[in-house]
Amino acid sequence: MPTLYVLEPGARLEKEYQRLLVTKHDEVLFRVPIQRVSQVVLIGQTGVTTPALHALLRAEIPLLIVNRSGKLQGRLLPPTAANLPLRQEQYRRNDDDAFCFALTQAIVAAKIHNQRVLALRLARRRRQIDSRGLDALKTAVRQTQTAANIDTLRGIEGMAARRYFAVYRQAFAPEWLFTKRTRRPPKDPVNALLSLGYSFLTQNMMMALEAVGLDPYLGYFHVEKYNRPALALDLVEEFRAPIVDSLTLDLLNRRQLRPQEFQPGPAAGGVLLTDRGFRIFLRKYSDKLESTFKSRELGRAISYRKLFEVQARKLARVVQGQDDRYRPFRMR
């Protein structure tokens, strides 16, 4: 259990000897040895005791607090020293236009490639899908190699996203109405799952980047804004389709989540998961991250969670000049 999620309203995380307990009204809902946990996430109206906080810090286990939409509210981290030389080089690279462009080029090309691979799989499995737009995705990958600047790459990415989602939305069962991507707030169950998944994916990427000593807030593709983890968002791009998009399809088309698992959110027109739906999502999301596949590049099986740190270390080597270019994850 790499991540312990606590989301039962009124529940509290406690410590008992070398175990973490989730309790509510003095009743133990769940217990787990602390050494089996790599991260704790408190969601919504949940709490934690001071002894449990001390235990997490001693074990160097991060604690994240997020709201029901998956937005990060805050984090408790052990006092680990950052890799100062690496971060200095990371900041210096931010002023290197050629470096930023080359990295963005690789990321955008890999993102579109992965979207195309998933879209092709969907088109082969579902005859009702009009896949004529997929040739445009192949063309878009080639166009990234001749783009003149980052703004041109953003334009190519935007065009490819429209083509991709035109195919992606056709793959859902008729009961799931998904016409376009909406974010703040998500207007339908599909958008609610995509937004939630992307939020958790960003948090996972932040942890991977910090583990290797990089600053997740200084990116090369995404523009830096206050409290925006731009570098984490850079690396998230290559994993959107293989992790979150594919998981969303499985959850809805296989009826692991049903319409009654969604409810109106606090924002007008918004949609959120119910408590039961949230539990199902978190279990399936965790399973997805722990699932393994054979990496041709590494020559061995690896989980997506471990791959995040592999990609972060690749980026660190490129930042330091130890490798000539960044090689993103590309689906097969």
MIVO-287212 format. One line per 4 residues: number of its first residue (from 1); their letters; for each residue x, y negated, z of C-alpha. Coordinates in steps of 0.001 Angstrom, whole numbers, plus 500000, padded with zeros to 6 digits. Layout:
BEGIN
NUM) a) X,Y,Z | ... $
This chain:
BEGIN
1) mptl) 500000,500000,500000 | 502222,497127,498823 | 499523,494477,499480 | 497053,494423,502355 $
5) yvle) 493960,492378,501492 | 491742,491140,504331 | 488411,489771,503093 | 485666,490926,505462 $
9) pgar) 484103,487666,506791 | 485031,487262,510450 | 487771,489919,510302 | 491133,489351,511961 $
13) leke) 494606,490760,511385 | 496244,492005,514591 | 499392,493873,515591 | 499529,497057,517659 $
17) yqrl) 502980,498515,518197 | 504354,499057,514654 | 500951,498909,512984 | 498755,496205,511505 $
21) lvtk) 495090,496342,512412 | 492122,494699,510733 | 489439,494157,513378 | 486005,492572,513638 $
25) hdev) 484078,492119,516893 | 486657,494323,518674 | 486058,497168,516215 | 489040,498452,514201 $
29) lfrv) 488149,498454,510517 | 491545,499530,509204 | 495050,500275,510437 | 498315,500779,508576 $
33) piqr) 502004,501098,509567 | 503656,497735,509030 | 506523,499293,507046 | 504040,500367,504359 $
37) vsqv) 502989,496772,503643 | 504958,494377,501447 | 502486,491472,501464 | 499322,490378,503294 $
41) vlig) 496576,488298,501676 | 493830,486681,503777 | 490751,485830,501713 | 487982,483467,502762 $
45) qtgv) 486784,483376,506378 | 489386,485688,507907 | 492038,485159,510576 | 495275,486401,512077 $
49) ttpa) 496712,486564,515603 | 500014,484991,516639 | 501624,488381,517484 | 500697,489597,513997 $
53) lhal) 502301,486490,512465 | 505512,487104,514431 | 505531,490750,513349 | 505153,489762,509693 $
57) lrae) 508000,487265,509954 | 510307,489791,511631 | 509511,492329,508904 | 509991,489656,506214 $
61) ipll) 506458,490231,504899 | 504826,487192,503263 | 501327,486117,504281 | 499124,484384,501699 $
65) ivnr) 495840,482576,502348 | 493503,482278,499342 | 489898,481236,498849 | 487152,483325,497286 $
69) sgkl) 488084,482027,493824 | 491627,483322,494236 | 493171,479848,494658 | 496213,479805,496902 $
73) qgrl) 495636,477712,500046 | 498966,478332,501749 | 501726,480805,502513 | 503784,481931,505496 $
77) lppt) 507243,483112,504464 | 510274,484311,506450 | 513177,481822,506549 | 515234,483235,503693 $
81) aanl) 517960,481127,502123 | 517457,480146,498494 | 520134,480883,495911 | 521389,477304,495665 $
85) plrq) 523763,477727,492679 | 520998,479489,490711 | 518467,476790,491500 | 520900,474028,490620 $
89) eqyr) 521411,475682,487239 | 517636,476130,486898 | 517110,472387,487420 | 519926,471507,485022 $
93) rndd) 518426,473756,482337 | 515169,471841,482621 | 516903,468912,480885 | 518256,471152,478105 $
97) dafc) 515727,470821,475268 | 517262,473661,473260 | 517063,476032,476244 | 513441,475102,477015 $
101) falt) 512457,475553,473381 | 514148,478956,473009 | 512528,480271,476187 | 509104,478929,475208 $
105) qaiv) 509476,480459,471744 | 510136,483897,473232 | 507260,483639,475730 | 504658,482452,473197 $
109) aaki) 505669,485088,470634 | 505393,487852,473263 | 502040,486569,474525 | 500527,486577,471021 $
113) hnqr) 502074,489979,470270 | 500487,491439,473404 | 497128,489875,472589 | 497297,491403,469122 $
117) vlal) 498207,494863,470441 | 495257,494849,472840 | 492905,493486,470163 | 493987,496203,467711 $
121) rlar) 493305,498887,470320 | 489846,497461,470941 | 489078,497281,467227 | 490075,500935,466744 $
125) rrrq) 487831,502078,469601 | 484776,499966,468780 | 483507,499938,465218 | 481249,496954,465857 $
129) idsr) 484228,494614,466266 | 484940,492280,463366 | 488730,492406,463313 | 489388,490254,460270 $
133) glda) 490972,487562,462448 | 493753,489860,463612 | 495917,489163,460567 | 496099,485599,461840 $
137) lkta) 497679,486842,465072 | 500414,488649,463144 | 501007,485469,461160 | 501097,483444,464388 $
141) vrqt) 503889,485615,465791 | 505946,484882,462661 | 505120,481190,462871 | 506651,480952,466332 $
145) qtaa) 510022,481790,464774 | 509893,478756,462463 | 508244,476271,464833 | 510054,472955,465131 $
149) nidt) 509297,472082,468754 | 507360,473043,471875 | 504301,471044,470854 | 504113,473092,467648 $
153) lrgi) 504374,476284,469704 | 501494,475107,471905 | 499413,474558,468784 | 500211,478051,467506 $
157) egma) 499370,479508,470925 | 496022,477697,471008 | 495048,478896,467537 | 496049,482460,468405 $
161) arry) 494021,482331,471630 | 490887,481391,469704 | 491402,484271,467276 | 492141,486694,470075 $
165) favy) 489130,485802,472207 | 486898,486002,469130 | 487802,489716,468997 | 488052,490249,472758 $
169) rqaf) 484533,489020,473508 | 483065,491509,470991 | 484439,494403,473030 | 482081,493902,475978 $
173) apew) 478822,495752,476434 | 475754,493671,475459 | 474777,493041,479098 | 477918,490924,479609 $
177) lftk) 477383,487608,477863 | 480806,486111,477116 | 480855,483407,474463 | 483904,481349,475394 $
181) rtrr) 486562,480868,478031 | 485412,478646,480914 | 487482,477927,484003 | 486458,475303,486581 $
185) ppkd) 484108,476850,487429 | 483870,480149,485506 | 480354,480305,484074 | 479844,484072,483726 $
189) pvna) 481133,487368,485170 | 483790,487859,482484 | 485257,484403,483092 | 485029,484906,486847 $
193) llsl) 487147,488073,486619 | 489649,486543,484201 | 490169,483481,486401 | 490459,485576,489562 $
197) gysf) 492887,487987,487925 | 495077,485229,486515 | 495206,483592,489971 | 496374,486775,491675 $
201) ltqn) 498804,487476,488851 | 500350,484025,489332 | 500825,484689,493045 | 502533,488009,492294 $
205) mmma) 504853,486255,489856 | 505682,483559,492400 | 506825,486228,494838 | 508976,487917,492191 $
209) leav) 510676,484640,491234 | 511381,483718,494849 | 512779,487198,495489 | 515537,486566,492937 $
213) gldp) 516162,482974,494093 | 514349,480933,491426 | 512035,478013,492168 | 508563,479034,490905 $
217) ylgy) 507482,475382,490609 | 510003,474223,488000 | 509085,475670,484608 | 510194,475332,481005 $
221) fhve) 506954,475855,479066 | 504213,474687,481416 | 504349,471045,482416 | 505269,470418,486050 $
225) kynr) 502446,469013,488159 | 502071,468623,491909 | 501534,472016,493560 | 501549,473830,490214 $
229) pala) 503882,476883,489986 | 504968,476120,486413 | 507694,478777,486156 | 505371,481470,487513 $
233) ldlv) 502808,480434,484899 | 505514,480709,482229 | 506129,484376,483034 | 502443,485150,483572 $
237) eefr) 501776,484571,479861 | 503259,487879,478728 | 501150,489825,481255 | 497695,488285,480779 $
241) apiv) 496495,490713,478100 | 498039,493976,479372 | 496978,493476,483004 | 494071,491090,483563 $
245) dslt) 492304,491185,480196 | 492392,494973,479965 | 491364,495368,483632 | 488378,493048,483139 $
249) ldll) 487171,495133,480201 | 487485,498369,482158 | 485710,497027,485239 | 482695,495836,483268 $
253) nrrq) 482377,498300,480395 | 482869,501309,482663 | 480328,499787,485061 | 482717,499819,487975 $
257) lrpq) 481259,496357,488539 | 477579,495728,487836 | 475602,492495,487422 | 474486,492627,491071 $
261) efqp) 478159,492354,492102 | 478143,488705,490993 | 476516,485696,492633 | 476271,481917,492100 $
265) gpaa) 479364,480053,493294 | 479543,476758,495225 | 480097,474737,492050 | 477124,474111,489771 $
269) ggvl) 476822,476850,487170 | 479738,478824,488609 | 479881,482569,489281 | 481718,484497,492006 $
273) ltdr) 482005,488116,493095 | 480039,489370,496067 | 481953,490867,499005 | 481456,494363,497626 $
277) gfri) 482478,493275,494141 | 485584,491587,495520 | 486643,494786,497273 | 486231,496779,494081 $
281) flrk) 488203,494206,492104 | 491084,494117,494600 | 491328,497916,494722 | 491379,498207,490936 $
285) ysdk) 493779,495270,490540 | 496191,496881,493008 | 495885,500196,491194 | 496709,498418,487930 $
289) lest) 499860,496854,489360 | 501014,500188,490790 | 500316,502131,487585 | 503469,503197,485766 $
293) fksr) 504418,503405,482124 | 507563,504439,480233 | 509686,501414,479448 | 511670,501920,476261 $
297) elgr) 514048,499119,477231 | 514732,500482,480730 | 514558,504135,479708 | 512417,505087,482692 $
301) aisy) 508959,504778,484179 | 508182,501571,486044 | 505153,499926,487622 | 503945,496501,486589 $
305) rklf) 504676,495205,490103 | 508326,496275,489828 | 508474,494928,486283 | 507652,491418,487522 $
309) evqa) 510929,491335,489435 | 512793,492868,486492 | 511571,490011,484296 | 512432,487448,486962 $
313) rkla) 515974,488814,487138 | 516236,488694,483349 | 515292,485040,483454 | 517809,484351,486226 $
317) rvvq) 520589,485859,484108 | 519610,483700,481146 | 519484,480579,483318 | 522990,481341,484563 $
321) gqdd) 524290,482002,481048 | 524936,485688,481698 | 522535,486696,478885 | 522041,484798,475655 $
325) ryrp) 518234,484985,475482 | 515201,485961,477500 | 513471,489198,476446 | 509807,489193,477489 $
329) frmr) 507659,492251,478083 | 506046,493404,474824 | 503265,495979,474705 | 503661,499013,472442 $
